[in-house]
Structures are given as structure tokens and as C-alpha cells.
């Protein structure tokens, strides 16, 4: 993140995995970290300007009609 943006930004994270949350807490102590599922947060509607997510690791496949 460019410093000009970083200086006026607040960073929030939501992490399900306890070990991953501990790593985030150590590497990024200024991040406001919620440990648990996003559905358990109390964030208000329209609170974030930008949200970035990752695909959870699970034994699931995305539906692709071209994948026969």
C-alpha cells in the first residue's frame, strides 16, 4: 500500500483460524482484528470503502458448466 494512502487508512481483518489470526496480530499489530467468522462481526452496513477476501480452503469445487 502506498504510504500516502496507508497514512490515512484504517485496516481491519476478520480471520477464522486461530493460528492465522495470531500471525496477523504479530505481523500487523495496528490492524483491528476480529477472530471468528464474518457473520459474527458487528460491522455496520456501508462501514468499509473496500473489502478484499480470499477463497476459504475447503474440499469444495466451484461450479463450472464447461468443466465436464
Phi and psi in radians as a Rosetta constraint file:
Dihedral C 1 N 2 CA 2 C 2 CIRCULARHARMONIC -1.050 0.35
Dihedral N 2 CA 2 C 2 N 3 CIRCULARHARMONIC 2.488 0.35
Dihedral C 2 N 3 CA 3 C 3 CIRCULARHARMONIC -0.997 0.35
Dihedral N 3 CA 3 C 3 N 4 CIRCULARHARMONIC -0.643 0.35
Dihedral C 3 N 4 CA 4 C 4 CIRCULARHARMONIC -1.066 0.35
Dihedral N 4 CA 4 C 4 N 5 CIRCULARHARMONIC -0.627 0.35
Dihedral C 4 N 5 CA 5 C 5 CIRCULARHARMONIC -1.424 0.35
Dihedral N 5 CA 5 C 5 N 6 CIRCULARHARMONIC -0.742 0.35
Dihedral C 5 N 6 CA 6 C 6 CIRCULARHARMONIC -1.022 0.35
Dihedral N 6 CA 6 C 6 N 7 CIRCULARHARMONIC -0.664 0.35
Dihedral C 6 N 7 CA 7 C 7 CIRCULARHARMONIC -1.098 0.35
Dihedral N 7 CA 7 C 7 N 8 CIRCULARHARMONIC -0.504 0.35
Dihedral C 7 N 8 CA 8 C 8 CIRCULARHARMONIC -1.971 0.35
Dihedral N 8 CA 8 C 8 N 9 CIRCULARHARMONIC 0.356 0.35
Dihedral C 8 N 9 CA 9 C 9 CIRCULARHARMONIC -1.918 0.35
Dihedral N 9 CA 9 C 9 N 10 CIRCULARHARMONIC 2.651 0.35
Dihedral C 9 N 10 CA 10 C 10 CIRCULARHARMONIC -1.980 0.35
Dihedral N 10 CA 10 C 10 N 11 CIRCULARHARMONIC 2.298 0.35
Dihedral C 10 N 11 CA 11 C 11 CIRCULARHARMONIC -1.905 0.35
Dihedral N 11 CA 11 C 11 N 12 CIRCULARHARMONIC 2.343 0.35
Dihedral C 11 N 12 CA 12 C 12 CIRCULARHARMONIC -2.206 0.35
Dihedral N 12 CA 12 C 12 N 13 CIRCULARHARMONIC 2.581 0.35
Dihedral C 12 N 13 CA 13 C 13 CIRCULARHARMONIC -2.433 0.35
Dihedral N 13 CA 13 C 13 N 14 CIRCULARHARMONIC 2.613 0.35
Dihedral C 13 N 14 CA 14 C 14 CIRCULARHARMONIC -2.288 0.35
Dihedral N 14 CA 14 C 14 N 15 CIRCULARHARMONIC 2.057 0.35
Dihedral C 14 N 15 CA 15 C 15 CIRCULARHARMONIC -2.301 0.35
Dihedral N 15 CA 15 C 15 N 16 CIRCULARHARMONIC 2.235 0.35
Dihedral C 15 N 16 CA 16 C 16 CIRCULARHARMONIC -1.302 0.35
Dihedral N 16 CA 16 C 16 N 17 CIRCULARHARMONIC -0.777 0.35
Dihedral C 16 N 17 CA 17 C 17 CIRCULARHARMONIC -1.375 0.35
Dihedral N 17 CA 17 C 17 N 18 CIRCULARHARMONIC 2.245 0.35
Dihedral C 17 N 18 CA 18 C 18 CIRCULARHARMONIC -1.104 0.35
Dihedral N 18 CA 18 C 18 N 19 CIRCULARHARMONIC -0.732 0.35
Dihedral C 18 N 19 CA 19 C 19 CIRCULARHARMONIC -1.149 0.35
Dihedral N 19 CA 19 C 19 N 20 CIRCULARHARMONIC -0.773 0.35
Dihedral C 19 N 20 CA 20 C 20 CIRCULARHARMONIC -1.086 0.35
Dihedral N 20 CA 20 C 20 N 21 CIRCULARHARMONIC -0.693 0.35
Dihedral C 20 N 21 CA 21 C 21 CIRCULARHARMONIC -1.109 0.35
Dihedral N 21 CA 21 C 21 N 22 CIRCULARHARMONIC -0.687 0.35
Dihedral C 21 N 22 CA 22 C 22 CIRCULARHARMONIC -1.118 0.35
Dihedral N 22 CA 22 C 22 N 23 CIRCULARHARMONIC -0.695 0.35
Dihedral C 22 N 23 CA 23 C 23 CIRCULARHARMONIC -1.133 0.35
Dihedral N 23 CA 23 C 23 N 24 CIRCULARHARMONIC -0.809 0.35
Dihedral C 23 N 24 CA 24 C 24 CIRCULARHARMONIC -1.009 0.35
Dihedral N 24 CA 24 C 24 N 25 CIRCULARHARMONIC -0.777 0.35
Dihedral C 24 N 25 CA 25 C 25 CIRCULARHARMONIC -1.074 0.35
Dihedral N 25 CA 25 C 25 N 26 CIRCULARHARMONIC -0.636 0.35
Dihedral C 25 N 26 CA 26 C 26 CIRCULARHARMONIC -1.322 0.35
Dihedral N 26 CA 26 C 26 N 27 CIRCULARHARMONIC -0.739 0.35
Dihedral C 26 N 27 CA 27 C 27 CIRCULARHARMONIC -1.337 0.35
Dihedral N 27 CA 27 C 27 N 28 CIRCULARHARMONIC -0.569 0.35
Dihedral C 27 N 28 CA 28 C 28 CIRCULARHARMONIC -2.311 0.35
Dihedral N 28 CA 28 C 28 N 29 CIRCULARHARMONIC 1.261 0.35
Dihedral C 28 N 29 CA 29 C 29 CIRCULARHARMONIC -1.113 0.35
Dihedral N 29 CA 29 C 29 N 30 CIRCULARHARMONIC -0.362 0.35
Dihedral C 29 N 30 CA 30 C 30 CIRCULARHARMONIC -1.457 0.35
Dihedral N 30 CA 30 C 30 N 31 CIRCULARHARMONIC -0.191 0.35
Dihedral C 30 N 31 CA 31 C 31 CIRCULARHARMONIC -1.266 0.35
Dihedral N 31 CA 31 C 31 N 32 CIRCULARHARMONIC 2.350 0.35
Dihedral C 31 N 32 CA 32 C 32 CIRCULARHARMONIC -1.434 0.35
Dihedral N 32 CA 32 C 32 N 33 CIRCULARHARMONIC 1.890 0.35
Dihedral C 32 N 33 CA 33 C 33 CIRCULARHARMONIC -1.843 0.35
Dihedral N 33 CA 33 C 33 N 34 CIRCULARHARMONIC 2.235 0.35
Dihedral C 33 N 34 CA 34 C 34 CIRCULARHARMONIC -1.869 0.35
Dihedral N 34 CA 34 C 34 N 35 CIRCULARHARMONIC 2.170 0.35
Dihedral C 34 N 35 CA 35 C 35 CIRCULARHARMONIC -1.739 0.35
Dihedral N 35 CA 35 C 35 N 36 CIRCULARHARMONIC 1.964 0.35
Dihedral C 35 N 36 CA 36 C 36 CIRCULARHARMONIC 2.513 0.35
Dihedral N 36 CA 36 C 36 N 37 CIRCULARHARMONIC -3.126 0.35
Dihedral C 36 N 37 CA 37 C 37 CIRCULARHARMONIC -1.297 0.35
Dihedral N 37 CA 37 C 37 N 38 CIRCULARHARMONIC 2.643 0.35
Dihedral C 37 N 38 CA 38 C 38 CIRCULARHARMONIC -1.004 0.35
Dihedral N 38 CA 38 C 38 N 39 CIRCULARHARMONIC -0.587 0.35
Dihedral C 38 N 39 CA 39 C 39 CIRCULARHARMONIC -1.158 0.35
Dihedral N 39 CA 39 C 39 N 40 CIRCULARHARMONIC -0.234 0.35
Dihedral C 39 N 40 CA 40 C 40 CIRCULARHARMONIC -1.704 0.35
Dihedral N 40 CA 40 C 40 N 41 CIRCULARHARMONIC 0.056 0.35
Dihedral C 40 N 41 CA 41 C 41 CIRCULARHARMONIC -1.414 0.35
Dihedral N 41 CA 41 C 41 N 42 CIRCULARHARMONIC 2.940 0.35
Dihedral C 41 N 42 CA 42 C 42 CIRCULARHARMONIC -2.058 0.35
Dihedral N 42 CA 42 C 42 N 43 CIRCULARHARMONIC 0.457 0.35
Dihedral C 42 N 43 CA 43 C 43 CIRCULARHARMONIC -1.099 0.35
Dihedral N 43 CA 43 C 43 N 44 CIRCULARHARMONIC 2.405 0.35
Dihedral C 43 N 44 CA 44 C 44 CIRCULARHARMONIC -1.367 0.35
Dihedral N 44 CA 44 C 44 N 45 CIRCULARHARMONIC 2.725 0.35
Dihedral C 44 N 45 CA 45 C 45 CIRCULARHARMONIC -1.015 0.35
Dihedral N 45 CA 45 C 45 N 46 CIRCULARHARMONIC 2.493 0.35
Dihedral C 45 N 46 CA 46 C 46 CIRCULARHARMONIC 1.077 0.35
Dihedral N 46 CA 46 C 46 N 47 CIRCULARHARMONIC 0.438 0.35
Dihedral C 46 N 47 CA 47 C 47 CIRCULARHARMONIC -1.314 0.35
Dihedral N 47 CA 47 C 47 N 48 CIRCULARHARMONIC -0.663 0.35
Dihedral C 47 N 48 CA 48 C 48 CIRCULARHARMONIC -1.717 0.35
Dihedral N 48 CA 48 C 48 N 49 CIRCULARHARMONIC 2.511 0.35
Dihedral C 48 N 49 CA 49 C 49 CIRCULARHARMONIC -1.485 0.35
Dihedral N 49 CA 49 C 49 N 50 CIRCULARHARMONIC -0.511 0.35
Dihedral C 49 N 50 CA 50 C 50 CIRCULARHARMONIC -2.584 0.35
Dihedral N 50 CA 50 C 50 N 51 CIRCULARHARMONIC 2.385 0.35
Dihedral C 50 N 51 CA 51 C 51 CIRCULARHARMONIC -2.267 0.35
Dihedral N 51 CA 51 C 51 N 52 CIRCULARHARMONIC 2.329 0.35
Dihedral C 51 N 52 CA 52 C 52 CIRCULARHARMONIC -2.146 0.35
Dihedral N 52 CA 52 C 52 N 53 CIRCULARHARMONIC 2.374 0.35
Dihedral C 52 N 53 CA 53 C 53 CIRCULARHARMONIC -2.261 0.35
Dihedral N 53 CA 53 C 53 N 54 CIRCULARHARMONIC 2.846 0.35
Dihedral C 53 N 54 CA 54 C 54 CIRCULARHARMONIC -2.126 0.35
Dihedral N 54 CA 54 C 54 N 55 CIRCULARHARMONIC 2.719 0.35
Dihedral C 54 N 55 CA 55 C 55 CIRCULARHARMONIC -1.285 0.35
Dihedral N 55 CA 55 C 55 N 56 CIRCULARHARMONIC 2.250 0.35
Dihedral C 55 N 56 CA 56 C 56 CIRCULARHARMONIC -1.163 0.35
Dihedral N 56 CA 56 C 56 N 57 CIRCULARHARMONIC 2.585 0.35
Dihedral C 56 N 57 CA 57 C 57 CIRCULARHARMONIC -1.405 0.35
Dihedral N 57 CA 57 C 57 N 58 CIRCULARHARMONIC 2.034 0.35
Dihedral C 57 N 58 CA 58 C 58 CIRCULARHARMONIC -2.749 0.35
Dihedral N 58 CA 58 C 58 N 59 CIRCULARHARMONIC 2.969 0.35
Dihedral C 58 N 59 CA 59 C 59 CIRCULARHARMONIC -1.578 0.35
Dihedral N 59 CA 59 C 59 N 60 CIRCULARHARMONIC 1.077 0.35
Dihedral C 59 N 60 CA 60 C 60 CIRCULARHARMONIC -2.250 0.35
Dihedral N 60 CA 60 C 60 N 61 CIRCULARHARMONIC 2.638 0.35
Dihedral C 60 N 61 CA 61 C 61 CIRCULARHARMONIC -2.110 0.35
Dihedral N 61 CA 61 C 61 N 62 CIRCULARHARMONIC 2.463 0.35
Dihedral C 61 N 62 CA 62 C 62 CIRCULARHARMONIC -1.248 0.35
Dihedral N 62 CA 62 C 62 N 63 CIRCULARHARMONIC 2.510 0.35
Dihedral C 62 N 63 CA 63 C 63 CIRCULARHARMONIC -1.259 0.35
Dihedral N 63 CA 63 C 63 N 64 CIRCULARHARMONIC 2.174 0.35
Dihedral C 63 N 64 CA 64 C 64 CIRCULARHARMONIC -2.328 0.35
Dihedral N 64 CA 64 C 64 N 65 CIRCULARHARMONIC 1.825 0.35
Dihedral C 64 N 65 CA 65 C 65 CIRCULARHARMONIC -1.020 0.35
Dihedral N 65 CA 65 C 65 N 66 CIRCULARHARMONIC -0.433 0.35
Dihedral C 65 N 66 CA 66 C 66 CIRCULARHARMONIC -1.424 0.35
Dihedral N 66 CA 66 C 66 N 67 CIRCULARHARMONIC -0.139 0.35
Dihedral C 66 N 67 CA 67 C 67 CIRCULARHARMONIC -1.659 0.35
Dihedral N 67 CA 67 C 67 N 68 CIRCULARHARMONIC 1.566 0.35
